[in-house]
Each structure stands twice: as C-alpha cells, then as structure tokens.
Amino acid sequence: MSTTTENTELLDRVEQALESIRPYLITDGGNVRLVEITEDMIVKLELLGACGTCPMSAMTLKAGVEESIRKAVPEIKGVFAINAEQ
C-alpha cells in the first residue's frame, strides 16, 4: 500500500479496532502486531506472546480479532496471522 492520507486513516482505524481487543489478549498473555494492509484489503497480523503458541489462536483470530476489525473497518476483506498454524 502506498503512503497516502487515506491509507494512514485506514491504518489508524485498524489500530483502533486492535486497541479495543488488546486488553483481552494481554490478559491471557498475548498480543497482536499489525504488519500490513495489502492492496486487496487483507490485514496481516503477527501473533505475539501466548497468542503465537495457543491452540485456540485460530478461533481468537477469526471470532475476536477479525470480527472487531471488520466491524470497525468494513472495507477489510480478511484478516490473517503471518505466524499462525493454518
């Protein structure tokens, strides 16, 4: 994604959505880091801490993280963790 005001605003909105769920992730010893938003509107995240090794991380990613991001930023088409076991 090129760096424009629109892209910066999109990144900010995704970060805000992540901030809304981070307290829950941190409580369980995990976290996420926004890696990039692709041209085709896919958010790539890195799972950190306990989230990187938790057997429930795929469900947390889809049911919690992706749902929060897509609710706040409906133009996002998908959310993937670059270090999750698929």
C-alpha positions as CSV (number, residue, x, y, z in Angstrom):
1,M,0.0,0.0,0.0
2,S,1.3,3.4,-0.9
3,T,1.5,6.0,1.9
4,T,-1.4,8.4,1.4
5,T,-3.7,10.2,3.8
6,E,-6.4,7.6,3.0
7,N,-4.0,4.7,3.8
8,T,-2.9,6.4,7.0
9,E,-6.5,6.8,8.0
10,L,-7.2,3.2,7.2
11,L,-4.2,2.0,9.3
12,D,-5.4,4.2,12.2
13,R,-8.9,2.7,12.1
14,V,-7.5,-0.8,12.1
15,E,-5.1,0.0,15.0
16,Q,-8.1,1.5,16.9
17,A,-10.0,-1.8,16.4
18,L,-7.0,-3.7,17.7
19,E,-6.7,-1.4,20.7
20,S,-10.3,-2.3,21.6
21,I,-9.5,-6.0,21.9
22,R,-5.8,-5.8,23.1
23,P,-6.8,-5.8,26.8
24,Y,-8.4,-9.2,26.4
25,L,-5.4,-10.6,24.6
26,I,-2.9,-9.1,27.1
27,T,-4.9,-10.6,30.0
28,D,-4.2,-14.1,28.5
29,G,-0.5,-13.3,27.9
30,G,-0.8,-12.5,24.2
31,N,-1.0,-9.6,21.8
32,V,-1.0,-8.8,18.1
33,R,1.0,-6.5,15.9
34,L,-0.3,-5.0,12.6
35,V,2.2,-6.0,9.9
36,E,0.5,-4.6,6.8
37,I,-2.7,-4.0,4.9
38,T,-2.4,-5.3,1.4
39,E,-3.7,-3.6,-1.8
40,D,-6.6,-6.1,-1.8
41,M,-7.6,-5.1,1.8
42,I,-6.3,-8.0,3.7
43,V,-4.9,-7.3,7.2
44,K,-1.8,-9.2,8.1
45,L,-1.0,-9.6,11.8
46,E,1.7,-11.1,13.9
47,L,0.5,-13.1,16.9
48,L,2.7,-12.3,19.9
49,G,3.3,-13.9,23.3
50,A,0.9,-16.6,24.2
51,C,-1.2,-15.9,21.1
52,G,1.6,-17.3,19.0
53,T,1.5,-20.8,20.6
54,C,-2.1,-21.0,21.9
55,P,-4.1,-23.8,20.3
56,M,-7.1,-21.5,20.4
57,S,-5.4,-18.7,18.5
58,A,-7.1,-19.5,15.2
59,M,-10.5,-19.1,16.8
60,T,-9.4,-16.0,18.7
61,L,-8.2,-14.6,15.4
62,K,-11.4,-15.2,13.5
63,A,-14.0,-14.7,16.2
64,G,-12.4,-11.9,18.1
65,V,-9.8,-10.0,16.2
66,E,-11.2,-10.3,12.6
67,E,-14.7,-9.6,13.8
68,S,-13.6,-6.4,15.7
69,I,-11.6,-5.2,12.7
70,R,-14.3,-5.8,10.1
71,K,-16.9,-4.2,12.3
72,A,-14.8,-1.0,12.6
73,V,-13.4,-1.1,9.1
74,P,-16.0,-2.8,6.8
75,E,-13.8,-2.4,3.7
76,I,-11.3,-5.0,5.1
77,K,-11.9,-8.3,3.3
78,G,-9.9,-10.6,5.6
79,V,-7.5,-10.9,8.5
80,F,-4.6,-13.4,8.6
81,A,-1.8,-14.1,11.0
82,I,1.6,-14.4,9.3
83,N,2.8,-16.8,12.1
84,A,-0.4,-18.8,12.8
85,E,-0.6,-22.5,12.0
86,Q,-3.3,-22.9,9.3
